[in-house]
Amino acid sequence: MSHRKSYSEVERNKKIWKKNVIDFKKSTMVRGPIPLAQIPLMDRTRMPLKKDIIGRFKHMAPDIKSRKDKLKKISKELLWTEQLCFCGLNKVKLL
């Protein structure tokens, strides 16, 4: 019993696989360029967008090599507990 595939079957499978593979360059062109964010996220007055967080991640690439350390630093920057004060919410009556 032979389980080998013929040349024509291999070529046909190769064409199907090539047709279904997504080209990464096309997906980045749809997303557009993301500017580097040099300012830390905690120094902003507004909530950062996804592109701001990705830009900050890309800006830290030369300084911090490991992905884990970059994510730790970004998560610390995103914690706004010290900056946001929800003390006045108790006095506001919701209708």
N, C-alpha and C positions, 0 to 999 in steps of 0.2 A: 504494500500500500504506500503510495507516494503522496506526501502532503505538500509538495512543491508547487508553486504557482507558475504559470506560464509567463513568458515575457510580455505578451499582450495584456494579460490580466494585471501584471505589476505596473505597466505603463498607464493603464486605465485608472488604477487606484491612485497613482501619482498625480494624474490630472485632476481627479476629484479632490484630493487633499490640497493641491495648490489653489484650486478654485475657492475652497472654504477657508483658507488661512487669511486672517485679517492683517493688513499691512500696518505696522505701528506708525509709520510716517504719516499716513492718511489720518489716523485718529488724533495725532498731535496737531495737525493742521486745522482740524475742526475746533479743537480746544483753544487755539490761539496762543500767543506768547504770554508767559507769566512773568511779571516784573519781580526782581529781587527786592525783598523787604528788609532794609537794614535796621529799621526802628523795631525795638522789641514790642511784642504784641500787648504787653501790659501798659505801655506808655500811650496807647491810643485812647481816644475818648469814645469811640464807637466800637461795637462788636466787630471783630474781623470777619471778612468773607473767606470762602474756601481758597480763593486765589491768593489772599494775603498770607494764609497759613502755609500754603505750598511755597510761596515766594520766600517766606522766612526759613522754611526747611531747606530750600535750595541755597539760600545765603549762608547758612551754617555749614555747608558741605566742606569748604576748605579748612575750617577750624576744627570741627568735630567730625571724626571719621565714622564712628559707629552709628547705625540707624537708631539703635536703642537709646543712646545718649541724647541724640537730637530730639527724639520723641519725648523723653523725660523733660528736657528743657522747654520744649514748646508747651507741654501740658502744664508746667509750672507757670509759664507766661499767661496761659489762658485762664488760670484760676483768678477770678476777679473778686474774691471774697473780701479782701482788704479794701478794695476800692469802691465796691457797691454797698450802699447802705440802705437797707430795707426797713429802717426803724420807723419811718413815717407811715408805713402801710397799715399799722394797727389803728391809726386815727382816721383813715379813709373809710367811708362807708360805701359799700358796693350796693348798687340798686338792683 
